[in-house]
């Protein structure tokens, strides 16, 4: 995977840590049981149809399990992006209606990577390592802007790109 490739849905789901899956399963199982025991929905004379009773007991569990997975995702992803894991996890938990989760996606930093030459953690969008000047991307010899592999001309200045 090159530095400019986008992360796929599968790789994003793999970011969710194991503890979040465990919490989600526990919540998914316990919330309907508690709801069943504490509500009168399942009373014989409640008058509710069976599909409604089932949906009503599992719906809160599904929502809270999904919230646990979202919190786990933000917790691990924020650490990978060099952001405060604790701050963003708390914001996602305490800002209602998933607004904290939406804010996280608007405000999150880009992914970081290590320079293969010196090991410095850098933003994936940079062309050169700030510590050792290692070139992450092929650049134009005239204007130093990044060019894609296989380009014949620089899109910025039009100069010819020497092919390796």
C-alpha positions in Angstrom: 0.0 0.0 0.0 1.4 3.4 -1.0 1.2 6.5 1.2 -1.5 8.0 -0.9 -3.9 5.0 -0.9 -7.1 5.3 0.9 -8.0 2.9 3.7 -10.7 0.4 2.7 -13.9 -0.3 4.7 -12.4 -3.7 5.7 -9.2 -2.1 7.0 -11.3 0.5 8.9 -13.3 -2.2 10.6 -10.1 -4.0 11.6 -9.2 -0.8 13.5 -11.9 -1.7 16.1 -10.1 -3.3 19.1 -11.1 -6.7 20.6 -12.2 -5.1 23.8 -14.8 -3.1 22.0 -16.2 -6.2 20.3 -16.4 -7.9 23.7 -18.2 -4.9 25.3 -20.6 -4.7 22.3 -21.5 -8.4 22.7 -22.1 -8.1 26.4 -24.2 -5.0 25.9 -26.2 -6.6 23.1 -27.0 -9.6 25.3 -27.6 -7.9 28.7 -29.6 -4.9 27.6 -32.5 -6.9 26.1 -32.5 -9.2 29.1 -32.7 -6.3 31.5 -35.3 -4.6 29.3 -37.3 -7.8 29.3 -37.2 -8.2 33.0 -37.9 -4.6 33.9 -40.7 -3.8 31.4 -44.3 -4.8 31.2 -44.1 -5.3 27.4 -43.9 -9.0 27.7 -46.8 -9.2 30.1 -49.5 -11.6 28.8 -52.2 -8.9 28.7 -50.0 -6.1 27.2 -51.7 -6.2 23.8 -48.4 -5.8 21.9 -47.8 -8.1 18.8 -44.9 -10.5 19.1 -42.7 -8.8 16.4 -43.0 -5.5 18.2 -42.1 -7.1 21.5 -38.9 -8.6 20.0 -37.9 -5.4 18.2 -38.6 -3.3 21.3 -36.3 -5.5 23.5 -33.4 -5.8 21.0 -33.4 -2.2 19.6 -31.7 -0.6 22.6 -29.2 -3.4 22.8 -28.3 -2.9 19.1 -27.9 0.9 19.5 -25.7 0.6 22.6 -23.6 -2.2 21.0 -23.0 0.0 18.0 -22.0 2.9 20.3 -19.5 0.6 22.0 -18.0 -0.3 18.6 -17.8 3.4 17.7 -16.1 4.3 20.9 -13.5 1.5 20.4 -12.9 2.7 16.8 -12.3 6.3 17.8 -10.1 5.2 20.7 -7.7 3.2 18.6 -7.9 5.4 15.5 -7.1 8.6 17.4 -4.0 6.9 18.8 -2.9 6.0 15.2 -3.3 9.6 14.1 -1.3 11.1 17.0 -4.4 12.6 18.7 -5.5 12.4 22.4 -7.2 9.0 22.7 -8.7 9.8 26.1 -10.1 13.2 25.0 -11.7 11.9 21.8 -13.1 8.8 23.5 -14.8 10.9 26.2 -16.2 13.3 23.6 -17.7 10.4 21.6 -19.2 9.0 24.8 -20.6 12.2 26.3 -21.7 14.3 23.3 -25.2 13.0 22.5 -26.7 11.8 19.2 -23.3 10.7 17.7 -22.3 14.4 17.3 -19.0 13.6 19.0 -18.4 10.8 16.5 -19.2 13.1 13.5 -16.9 15.9 15.0 -14.1 13.3 15.2 -14.4 12.5 11.5 -14.3 16.2 10.6 -11.5 17.2 12.9 -9.2 14.1 12.9 -5.6 14.3 11.8 -4.3 12.4 8.8 -2.7 9.1 9.3 1.0 9.1 10.2 3.8 6.8 9.1 7.4 6.2 10.0 10.2 7.3 7.8 11.9 4.2 6.5 15.3 5.9 6.7 15.3 7.5 10.1 12.1 6.3 11.9 10.7 9.8 12.5 6.8 9.8 12.6 5.5 12.0 9.8 2.3 12.9 8.1 1.6 10.7 5.1 0.9 13.8 2.9 4.4 15.2 3.1 7.0 14.7 0.3 10.1 14.7 2.4 11.0 13.6 5.9 11.7 16.7 8.0 14.6 15.0 9.8 16.6 13.3 7.1 15.1 14.7 3.8 14.1 11.2 2.6 11.8 11.5 -0.5 8.5 9.7 0.0 7.2 10.4 -3.5 8.8 11.1 -6.8 9.1 14.8 -7.3 9.6 17.2 -10.2 13.2 18.3 -10.5 12.2 21.8 -11.4 9.4 22.8 -8.9 9.7 19.9 -6.4 6.0 19.1 -6.4 4.9 15.5 -6.1 4.2 13.5 -9.3 2.6 10.2 -9.7 4.6 7.2 -10.8 4.5 6.9 -14.6 3.8 10.6 -15.2 5.8 12.0 -18.2 5.2 15.7 -17.3 4.8 17.6 -14.1 1.1 18.7 -13.6 2.3 21.8 -11.8 5.0 23.3 -14.1 4.9 21.1 -17.2 8.5 20.1 -17.0 9.5 16.6 -18.3 9.9 14.0 -15.5 12.9 11.7 -15.9 11.8 8.1 -15.8 13.8 5.8 -13.4 
